[in-house]
Amino acid sequence: MSNLTSGIGGGWFGGGTKAKTEIGGVSEDQLLAAAKSDTGTTSSIGGEVAHGCPRFQVWSREGYVTIYEPGKVGDGLAVMHRGEITKTARECQIEPGRITVKYGFSGRVLLGPKGKSGRVSLPLNVFVTDAKREKIATDKVKIDVDVALEKPIGYFSVVRTVSFPLPEGSRPAEYEVFVGFDRSVPGAG
């Protein structure tokens, strides 16, 4: 059975030959447009309709990261920039013994009081968990966004694919895909 769905955090895309349900697609252009029209809350493109697809969502408290000047983490006047994930979407293809998910997310980078014009690079982590919440697949993603004092908000969108085995007796809905900013970068708070 083939499913095409959208939901919180993104999706997966794969092959299959049976029924296909289209709820929403995953494209960088669509996610970028959604991020630019966003009001600041994390949401999904096309609604939360799973039809057996693994859920894709932002990992708890990792949907944003604030980068401060060195040695001033937590000081609101020392903020250099802040990254936020605001939209997610996913598609999936379920085949015997395998799931392929095409997931996407978008958001923005905001320049802070101590920010400088230029390119901001922020790392993110994407991972898949099974029914026991054990990680079975991981991926690192880096976003690059240009910001300037005269244009203090930059937008990003990412679309990628992950595929993993589906053991006999398992259900695709038992798996989840998560995305979140990597807070191990210097100055992150």
Buried (B, 14 or more C-beta within 10 A) or exposed (E): BBBBBBBBBBBBBBEBEEEEEEBBBBBEEBBBBBBBEBEEEBBBBBEEBBBBBBBBBBBEEBBBBBBBBEEBBEEEEBBBBBBBBBBBBBBBBBBEEBBBBBBBBBBBBBBBEBBEEEEBEBBBBBBBBBEEEEEEBEBEBEBEBEBEEEEBEBBBBBBBBBBBEBEEEBEBEEBBBBBBBBBEEEBBB
